[in-house]
Amino acid sequence: MRRLGSGFVLLVSVFLIGGLVTPAEAADRHRLVTGAYPRLLRLQYNLLFRGRIVAAVSGWDGRGPFAPIYESTDEGASFHKIGEVRDPEGAWGECCGTLYELPRRVGRMPAGTLLWGASYRQEAGVARQVGIRIWASTDGGRHWSFLSEAVRSPDHTGIWEPELTVDNGGTLWLHFADETLEPRHSQVLTRMASTDGITWGPGQLTMAVSPSAARPGMPIVRRLPDGRYYFGYEICNYGDRYCDPYYKISADGADLGDPADPGTRVTTASGAYFQHAQTVAVFPDGRLVMVGQIYTDRDGQPLPSNGQVLLANDTSGAGHWYELPAPVAVPDPFNDYCPNYSSTLLPVDGGRNVLEIAADYENGICTTYFGKGAA
């Protein structure tokens, strides 16, 4: 579970692309933009932009870290830039952003409002207090306004990997990986509730497992077609396991069970699994499709297909998962903030295909690529 450190924050690239992004020559993957930690969603609740695909990246340019926002109107065949989130706190670092569309009104925000959240100020040195700051857009990602700083670390410890969701009761939740309980816990998962996106309740413990070195992180929440919620995460340093994917199912998106319960581990029938940075997409037929950074055998050794496969499941996560080819191949990804780290997936073409955005190094610079393939 590596963070986007000073190399991510301070690198400045002249390769940033504005305008239309078209397929690269002689490649199955297509270049999007300099950056890492991509996110994808399809607008469903904004009537003016319904059906369009929006992508965001934790990126940077000559002015510093920011989040470029892209749109696709052709089911992921191409993307064009429509906006950006440039938080003034980004001068001190920006990490691991999330993108979410409100499915219903929350406070004064109508259904279809887009939210962007990220961790900021991790590069502030001795004065570091990491905060998760949230921005909102009501026009499909074209223009953004600052909404709130939901939480700030009280000291040098970090709060990372925000994830936003609305439960079945209409409450907006912020989930994040939380290091503020050191040394009792190296890291836990925490959640906070809001009825307006501006004022946030106290942190509630979502997951804290023993021993103290264990680190649950990378929360991902997806609403299933039957109204339940898939809650996915990794747990690092857990027994003899190393950053394996786990999940729980919540009936309402608010009750996530006993924080001491690690949940169910995700593997194939052969015991293969992803190490690091799992994310999941829900398909129209209810299938779950997962991507992770490093694909390993049951003993944690990278497989020859590492960086070339996804995993799928037809029963809301229960039982074994099976392989699918990844649309964006990342040759031999390794434990690092860039190659295939926290890639993102979205069903396209009515669920027949899967769209992926993944990062990889290009001439030493972390760069995102997109592509789609059969699901």
C-alpha positions as CSV (number, residue, x, y, z in Angstrom):
1,M,0.0,0.0,0.0
2,R,2.3,2.7,-1.2
3,R,1.5,6.4,-1.2
4,L,2.1,8.8,-4.0
5,G,5.2,10.4,-2.6
6,S,7.4,13.3,-3.5
7,G,8.3,11.8,-6.8
8,F,4.6,11.9,-7.8
9,V,4.0,15.4,-6.5
10,L,7.1,17.1,-7.9
11,L,7.5,15.6,-11.3
12,V,6.5,18.1,-14.0
13,S,5.8,16.8,-17.5
14,V,5.5,18.3,-20.9
15,F,3.5,15.3,-22.0
16,L,0.1,16.4,-20.6
17,I,-2.5,16.2,-23.3
18,G,-5.4,18.6,-23.6
19,G,-8.3,18.3,-26.0
20,L,-9.2,15.1,-27.8
21,V,-7.2,12.0,-26.8
22,T,-7.0,9.5,-29.7
23,P,-5.6,6.0,-29.9
24,A,-1.8,5.7,-30.0
25,E,-0.3,4.1,-33.1
26,A,0.6,0.4,-33.0
27,A,-0.8,-0.1,-29.5
28,D,-3.8,-1.7,-27.9
29,R,-3.8,0.8,-25.1
30,H,-4.4,4.5,-25.7
31,R,-2.7,7.3,-23.9
32,L,-4.8,9.5,-21.7
33,V,-2.7,11.9,-19.6
34,T,0.2,12.1,-17.2
35,G,-0.8,11.0,-13.8
36,A,-2.0,8.0,-11.7
37,Y,-4.9,6.7,-9.6
38,P,-7.6,7.0,-12.3
39,R,-11.3,6.9,-11.7
40,L,-14.2,6.2,-14.1
41,L,-18.0,6.5,-13.9
42,R,-21.1,6.7,-16.2
43,L,-23.4,9.6,-15.5
44,Q,-26.9,8.2,-14.6
45,Y,-28.7,10.9,-12.6
46,N,-27.9,14.2,-14.4
47,L,-30.6,14.4,-17.1
48,L,-28.6,16.7,-19.3
49,F,-25.5,14.5,-19.4
50,R,-27.0,11.0,-18.8
51,G,-25.0,8.2,-20.4
52,R,-21.8,10.0,-20.8
53,I,-18.6,8.6,-19.3
54,V,-16.4,10.7,-17.0
55,A,-12.8,10.0,-16.0
56,A,-10.6,11.7,-13.5
57,V,-6.9,11.3,-12.7
58,S,-4.6,12.4,-9.9
59,G,-2.3,14.3,-12.2
60,W,0.2,17.2,-12.3
61,D,1.5,19.8,-14.7
62,G,3.8,22.9,-14.5
63,R,1.5,24.5,-12.0
64,G,1.5,21.5,-9.6
65,P,-0.8,18.6,-8.7
66,F,-4.4,18.8,-9.9
67,A,-7.2,16.5,-11.2
68,P,-7.9,16.7,-15.0
69,I,-11.5,15.6,-15.8
70,Y,-12.3,13.9,-19.1
71,E,-15.4,12.8,-20.9
72,S,-16.3,10.1,-23.5
73,T,-19.4,10.2,-25.6
74,D,-18.5,7.1,-27.6
75,E,-18.5,4.4,-25.0
76,G,-14.8,4.8,-24.1
77,A,-13.4,4.8,-27.7
78,S,-12.0,8.3,-27.1
79,F,-11.8,11.0,-24.4
80,H,-11.7,14.8,-24.4
81,K,-10.8,17.1,-21.5
82,I,-13.8,19.0,-20.1
83,G,-12.6,20.4,-16.8
84,E,-10.2,20.2,-13.8
85,V,-10.1,20.3,-10.0
86,R,-7.2,22.5,-8.9
87,D,-7.3,22.8,-5.1
88,P,-5.0,25.4,-3.7
89,E,-3.9,22.9,-1.1
90,G,-2.5,20.8,-3.9
91,A,0.7,22.8,-3.7
92,W,1.5,20.6,-0.7
93,G,0.6,17.4,-2.4
94,E,-2.5,15.6,-3.7
95,C,-3.1,11.9,-3.5
96,C,-5.5,9.1,-4.4
97,G,-8.7,10.9,-5.6
98,T,-12.2,9.5,-5.9
99,L,-15.1,10.4,-8.2
100,Y,-18.8,9.9,-7.4
101,E,-22.2,10.9,-8.7
102,L,-25.0,11.5,-6.2
103,P,-27.9,9.1,-7.0
104,R,-30.3,11.4,-5.0
105,R,-30.5,14.8,-3.5
106,V,-28.1,15.4,-0.5
107,G,-28.7,18.7,1.2
108,R,-28.8,21.4,-1.5
109,M,-27.0,19.1,-4.0
110,P,-29.4,17.6,-6.6
111,A,-29.1,14.1,-7.9
112,G,-26.5,14.0,-10.6
113,T,-24.0,16.2,-8.7
114,L,-20.5,15.0,-9.2
115,L,-18.2,14.8,-6.2
116,W,-14.4,14.7,-6.3
117,G,-12.4,14.0,-3.1
118,A,-8.7,13.5,-2.5
119,S,-6.1,13.6,0.2
120,Y,-4.1,16.8,0.4
121,R,-1.0,18.2,2.1
122,Q,1.0,15.0,2.5
123,E,4.1,16.9,1.3
124,A,3.9,19.7,3.9
125,G,6.9,18.5,5.9
126,V,7.0,18.9,9.7
127,A,3.7,20.8,9.5
128,R,2.0,18.0,7.7
129,Q,-1.7,17.4,8.5
130,V,-3.3,15.5,5.7
131,G,-6.9,16.5,4.9
132,I,-9.6,15.0,2.7
133,R,-11.1,17.8,0.7
134,I,-14.3,17.5,-1.5
135,W,-15.3,19.5,-4.6
136,A,-18.7,19.4,-6.4
137,S,-19.8,19.9,-10.0
138,T,-23.4,20.2,-11.3
139,D,-22.6,20.3,-15.0
140,G,-21.1,16.9,-15.6
141,G,-17.5,17.8,-14.5
142,R,-17.0,21.0,-16.5
143,H,-16.9,23.4,-13.5
144,W,-16.1,22.7,-9.9
145,S,-16.6,24.4,-6.6
146,F,-15.1,23.6,-3.2
147,L,-17.6,21.9,-0.9
148,S,-15.8,21.0,2.4
149,E,-12.8,19.6,4.1
150,A,-14.4,16.6,5.7
151,V,-11.5,15.5,7.9
152,R,-8.0,16.5,8.8
153,S,-5.3,14.4,10.5
154,P,-4.4,15.8,14.0
155,D,-0.7,15.2,13.4
156,H,1.8,13.8,10.9
157,T,-0.3,10.6,10.4
158,G,-2.1,10.1,7.1
159,I,-5.7,9.7,5.9
160,W,-5.9,8.2,2.5
161,E,-7.9,6.7,-0.3
162,P,-11.3,8.4,0.1
163,E,-14.4,6.7,-1.2
164,L,-17.8,8.3,-1.3
165,T,-21.2,6.6,-1.4
166,V,-24.9,7.2,-0.5
167,D,-26.6,4.5,1.5
168,N,-30.2,3.3,1.1
169,G,-31.4,5.9,3.6
170,G,-29.9,8.8,1.7
171,T,-26.9,9.5,4.0
172,L,-23.6,10.5,2.3
173,W,-20.7,8.5,3.6
174,L,-16.9,9.1,3.3
175,H,-14.8,6.1,3.7
176,F,-11.0,6.3,4.1
177,A,-7.8,4.5,5.3
178,D,-6.8,6.0,8.6
179,E,-3.4,6.0,10.3
180,T,-4.4,8.3,13.2
181,L,-4.8,5.4,15.7
182,E,-1.0,4.6,15.7
183,P,0.5,2.8,17.5
184,R,-2.5,0.7,18.6
185,H,-3.3,0.2,14.9
186,S,-0.9,0.9,12.0
187,Q,-4.0,1.6,9.9
188,V,-7.8,1.2,10.1
189,L,-10.8,1.9,7.9
190,T,-12.9,4.8,9.1
191,R,-16.2,6.3,7.8
192,M,-18.0,9.6,8.4
193,A,-21.6,10.6,7.6
194,S,-23.1,13.8,6.2
195,T,-26.6,15.0,5.2
196,D,-25.3,17.9,3.1
197,G,-21.7,17.2,2.1
198,I,-20.6,20.2,4.2
199,T,-20.9,19.2,7.8
200,W,-19.5,15.8,8.7
201,G,-20.2,13.6,11.7
202,P,-17.5,12.0,13.9
203,G,-15.4,9.2,12.6
204,Q,-16.8,5.7,13.0
205,L,-14.6,2.6,13.0
206,T,-15.3,0.4,10.0
207,M,-12.4,-2.1,10.2
208,A,-9.6,-2.6,12.7
209,V,-8.0,-6.1,12.8
210,S,-5.2,-7.6,14.8
211,P,-2.2,-7.6,15.0
212,S,-1.4,-3.9,15.3
213,A,0.7,-4.0,12.1
214,A,-2.3,-5.1,9.9
215,R,-3.4,-2.4,7.5
216,P,-6.9,-2.5,6.0
217,G,-7.1,0.1,3.2
218,M,-8.2,1.0,-0.3
219,P,-12.0,1.0,0.4
220,I,-14.3,0.6,-2.6
221,V,-18.1,0.7,-2.3
222,R,-20.5,-0.4,-5.0
223,R,-24.3,-0.7,-5.0
224,L,-25.5,-4.0,-6.3
225,P,-28.6,-4.4,-8.5
226,D,-30.6,-5.9,-5.6
227,G,-30.0,-2.8,-3.4
228,R,-27.2,-4.3,-1.3
229,Y,-23.7,-2.9,-1.2
230,Y,-20.4,-4.6,-2.0
231,F,-17.7,-3.2,0.3
232,G,-14.2,-4.1,-1.0
233,Y,-10.8,-3.4,0.5
234,E,-7.3,-4.8,0.9
235,I,-5.6,-5.9,4.2
236,C,-1.8,-5.7,4.3
237,N,0.4,-7.4,6.9
238,Y,-2.4,-9.7,8.0
239,G,-0.9,-13.0,9.2
240,D,1.0,-14.5,6.3
241,R,-1.1,-12.5,3.8
242,Y,0.3,-9.5,1.9
243,C,-2.2,-6.8,0.7
244,D,-4.9,-9.3,-0.4
245,P,-8.4,-8.3,-1.5
246,Y,-11.3,-8.9,0.9
247,Y,-15.0,-7.9,0.8
248,K,-18.2,-7.7,2.9
249,I,-21.8,-7.3,1.8
250,S,-24.0,-4.7,3.5
251,A,-27.8,-4.8,3.3
252,D,-28.2,-1.0,3.4
253,G,-24.7,0.6,2.8
254,A,-24.6,1.9,6.4
255,D,-24.1,-1.2,8.5
256,L,-20.8,-2.8,7.6
257,G,-20.7,-5.3,10.5
258,D,-18.1,-6.0,13.2
259,P,-14.9,-3.9,12.6
260,A,-12.8,-6.9,13.9
261,D,-14.2,-9.2,11.2
262,P,-11.8,-9.3,8.2
263,G,-14.5,-10.4,5.8
264,T,-14.1,-12.8,2.9
265,R,-10.9,-13.1,0.9
266,V,-11.0,-13.0,-2.9
267,T,-9.3,-15.8,-4.8
268,T,-9.7,-18.0,-7.9
269,A,-10.2,-21.8,-7.7
270,S,-6.4,-22.2,-8.0
271,G,-5.8,-19.8,-5.2
272,A,-4.5,-17.0,-7.4
273,Y,-5.3,-13.4,-6.3
274,F,-4.4,-9.7,-6.7
275,Q,-1.9,-8.0,-4.4
276,H,-2.5,-4.3,-3.8
277,A,-5.1,-1.7,-4.8
278,Q,-8.2,-3.7,-5.8
279,T,-11.1,-1.9,-7.4
280,V,-14.4,-3.4,-8.6
281,A,-17.1,-2.6,-11.2
282,V,-20.7,-3.9,-11.2
283,F,-22.1,-4.9,-14.5
284,P,-25.8,-4.7,-15.6
285,D,-26.3,-8.4,-15.0
286,G,-24.9,-8.2,-11.5
287,R,-21.4,-9.6,-12.3
288,L,-18.5,-8.1,-10.4
289,V,-15.2,-7.5,-12.3
290,M,-12.1,-6.7,-10.3
291,V,-8.7,-5.3,-11.2
292,G,-5.6,-5.3,-8.9
293,Q,-2.0,-4.3,-9.2
294,I,0.0,-7.6,-9.1
295,Y,-1.6,-11.0,-10.0
296,T,0.0,-13.8,-8.1
297,D,-0.3,-17.5,-7.4
298,R,-1.5,-18.9,-4.1
299,D,2.0,-18.4,-2.6
300,G,2.1,-14.7,-3.6
301,Q,4.5,-15.1,-6.6
302,P,3.7,-13.1,-9.7
303,L,2.1,-15.2,-12.5
304,P,3.2,-15.0,-16.2
305,S,-0.2,-13.3,-16.8
306,N,0.6,-10.5,-14.2
307,G,-0.7,-7.2,-15.5
308,Q,-2.9,-8.9,-18.2
309,V,-6.0,-10.2,-16.4
310,L,-9.1,-9.2,-14.5
311,L,-11.1,-11.3,-12.1
312,A,-14.9,-11.8,-12.3
313,N,-17.6,-13.2,-10.1
314,D,-21.3,-14.0,-10.9
315,T,-22.5,-14.3,-7.3
316,S,-21.9,-11.0,-5.5
317,G,-18.4,-12.1,-4.6
318,A,-19.3,-15.5,-3.1
319,G,-17.2,-18.5,-4.1
320,H,-14.3,-18.5,-6.5
321,W,-13.5,-15.7,-9.0
322,Y,-12.4,-16.4,-12.6
323,E,-10.1,-14.7,-15.1
324,L,-10.9,-12.3,-17.9
325,P,-8.4,-10.6,-20.2
326,A,-7.5,-7.0,-19.2
327,P,-8.1,-4.4,-21.9
328,V,-5.0,-2.4,-20.8
329,A,-1.9,-4.6,-20.5
330,V,0.7,-3.4,-18.0
331,P,3.8,-5.5,-18.4
332,D,5.0,-6.9,-15.1
333,P,3.6,-4.4,-12.6
334,F,5.4,-4.3,-9.2
335,N,4.9,-2.7,-5.8
336,D,5.0,0.9,-6.7
337,Y,2.6,3.9,-6.9
338,C,2.3,3.8,-10.7
339,P,2.2,0.6,-12.8
340,N,-1.4,-0.8,-12.6
341,Y,-1.9,0.8,-9.2
342,S,-5.6,1.3,-8.4
343,S,-6.7,1.0,-12.0
344,T,-10.4,1.6,-12.8
345,L,-13.1,-0.4,-14.7
346,L,-16.5,0.4,-16.2
347,P,-19.0,-1.7,-18.2
348,V,-19.6,-0.3,-21.7
349,D,-21.6,-1.2,-24.8
350,G,-24.5,-2.5,-22.7
351,G,-22.2,-4.7,-20.6
352,R,-20.7,-6.6,-23.5
353,N,-17.3,-4.9,-23.0
354,V,-15.2,-3.5,-20.1
355,L,-13.4,-0.1,-20.2
356,E,-10.2,0.2,-18.2
357,I,-7.9,3.0,-17.3
358,A,-4.5,2.0,-15.9
359,A,-1.2,3.7,-15.2
360,D,2.3,2.7,-16.4
361,Y,5.6,4.4,-16.8
362,E,6.4,6.1,-20.1
363,N,10.0,7.3,-20.3
364,G,10.1,7.3,-16.5
365,I,6.9,9.3,-16.1
366,C,3.7,7.8,-14.7
367,T,1.1,8.0,-17.5
368,T,-2.5,6.7,-17.7
369,Y,-3.8,4.6,-20.6
370,F,-7.3,3.5,-21.6
371,G,-8.7,0.6,-23.6
372,K,-11.7,-1.7,-23.7
373,G,-12.2,-5.4,-24.4
374,A,-14.7,-8.2,-24.2
375,A,-16.3,-8.8,-20.8
